[in-house]
Amino acid sequence: LSSYTSMVGVPTYVRSYDIATKQFSEPIYVGHAGGHYYDNHNWSSISVDDEGYLHVILIGHNFPLLYRKSSKPFDCTQWEPIEVVSSGISYASLNVDKDGNVYSLGRCSNRGYCFDVVINRKLKGGAWEEIRVYRSWHEYYNVFGHSIYLDPKTSRLYVQLKLKSNHEQLFADERAAYDFIFPDDSRFLTDQRP
């Protein structure tokens, strides 16, 4: 799929601000994302490249990652068609480097209820590609608290993950192994400890 239209989820609008007149433009509709209207996982992110083009991603909670680019530099009134980048994405970020390459880091649920961290990358003039940053060894829920930093001088990406998150679901034998490896981890210490 290269384009996508939906009225399901949360709408995204952009506005410009004129510094000289101190006035906002009228809201410009960019698109909808996500499958549930009132889901606080549905959000958008915007960035601008060195030529002045605006880049927007629209995401939901384990729904397709959508992308849109402005048709003209420094203009939020006209947009190229929406592109479907990837499926099963949550908590995505957006970065554009000095060469106009676009990067989005997010949690991916395409393997089912076993979450991974991926970078979706679009080199300038190229197609989207997915790069798996981390493949989870454990099924069930996980939030990685992931973030990405793009060095503006070198365009080098730095990714941060929390591999031992506060959101873990463990079977009894996994819990026993965890307690053996991390005996002083206060998150699981209770009076009812087996």
NORNORWO-V111039 format. One record per pair of residues at least 12 apart in sequence whose C-alpha atoms are under 7 Angstrom apart, sorted by the first residue. I is the first residue (numbers start at 1). J is the second residue. Records with the same first field share a line. If there is no record, write none. Layout:
BEGIN
I = J  J
END
This chain:
BEGIN
1 = 84
2 = 83  84
3 = 81  82  83  84
4 = 82  83  84
6 = 32
7 = 32
8 = 32  33  34  35  37
9 = 32  33  34  35  36  37
10 = 32  33  34  37  42
11 = 31  32  33
12 = 29  30  31  32  44
13 = 27  28  29  30
14 = 27  28  29  76
15 = 27  28
28 = 77
33 = 58  59  60
34 = 59  60  61  63
35 = 60
41 = 60  61
42 = 59  60  61
43 = 58  59  60
44 = 56  57  58  59
45 = 57  58  93  94
46 = 94
47 = 94  95  96
48 = 96
49 = 96  98  100
50 = 98  100
51 = 73
52 = 73  74
53 = 69  70  72  73  74
54 = 69  70
55 = 68  69  70
56 = 68  69
57 = 94
59 = 89  90
60 = 90
61 = 89  90
62 = 88  89  90  109
63 = 87  88  89
64 = 84  86  87  88  89
65 = 84  85  86  87  89
66 = 82  83  84  85
67 = 82  83  84  85
68 = 80  81  82  83
85 = 128
87 = 110
88 = 108  109  110
89 = 106  107  108  109
90 = 106  107  108
91 = 106  107
92 = 104  105  106  107
93 = 105  106
97 = 152  155
98 = 152  155
100 = 124
101 = 122  123  124
102 = 121  122  123
103 = 119  120  121  122
104 = 119  120  121
105 = 118  119  120  148
106 = 118  119
113 = 139  140  141
114 = 136  138  139  140  141
115 = 136  142
116 = 134  135  136
117 = 132  133  134  135
118 = 130  131  132  133  134
119 = 131  132  133
140 = 169
141 = 167  168  169
142 = 165  167  168
143 = 165  167
144 = 161  162  163  165
145 = 161  162
146 = 160  161  162
147 = 159  160  161
148 = 160
END
